[in-house]
Amino acid sequence: MREVRLVLASDGFVKKLPNRAYVVRQYNIAEIEELYDVRLALELYAVERLATKGPLRKTDKEDIDNLKRTWTGLLNGSTKKAEELARLDTLFHETIAHAAGNKTLLRHLRAINERLWLFRMMDCDKAERAESTCRQHLEVLKRVEAKDASGARAAMQRNIEEGRNNVHTAIKDALARAYSMKTS
């Protein structure tokens, strides 16, 4: 148990207090924005590199083909709960980064994705977002396949920015509800 707490603390999920107690760390909106900024920079580089150089290994091409099938199936009516959709969304972005062939980039993206997991689930909890995400992911893949680096970057940016905006709105709504409950 001690090791688990240490790992959570080192990853920023919990905060160690001076009296040896731990509390769940509270994120503020500025920290979330910074995580999205870094995520965006990493993913725009990854998708541009992938569109320019193509998948480095045969297995990466197969993984991208699997992504196409998954997101086409979801668009054509396969429904998923928010948690499963968030997992598939994370897999999409990490597969793109992996196929770009930069292990350090992938490691940093995974660390950011772990910190944004709760917020990603908030984003995936709306039916209209699921359809939008499917279309955006398929557009990214289409642009990568066409070796259209600027189009792939634009499609990826739309996808990440829409997620960021949805999360920002959800947090503001939650804070407003919490404030109204305090004043009632």
Phi, psi and omega in degrees: 000321180300318181296321179298315179298319180296318178296314179299319179294317181293331178274357176087009182276331176230159181243132179273126178270160182301332182271023179072007177273161178235145174229152177293131183287137177265129176270146172254167186299323180298319178296319179296317178301317179297319178298317178295323178299313181292318178302315181299314180299314180297314185287327176295320176297313183299314183289326177294316179298317180296318180292328182280313186260343183078170178298139184279330183235156178301322180295328177295320178297317178296319178297320179292321175298321176296321177300316179301314180296317181299309185285333173292317177299318179295320179295327182272020169115356178285112184268146179225152173285163183305317182296317180291320178296320177297320178296316179293323178296314177300315179301319178304306185294322180287329176293319177300313181297318179297316181294335177289343171086019180245103185294325179293316177301314180299318180299316180292321178297318178298320179296319178293317180299323177298318181288332182264004185307309181301318182288327176295321178294322176300319181293324185274003185276001182247133183300318181294331178290324179300313180295317179299316179299317178302310181297318180293317179296317179295325177294317177303311182297320179298317180291322177297313181299325179279000182059034179262086185298315182291323177293321178295317178298315181297318180295318179294319180297318177302316182298311182291318181294323177296317176299314179302314181296319178296318179294316179302315179297316180297320179293315179299319178296318180295319178295321178295318178296317180297319180294318181292329177290326179293323185272353181279000000 
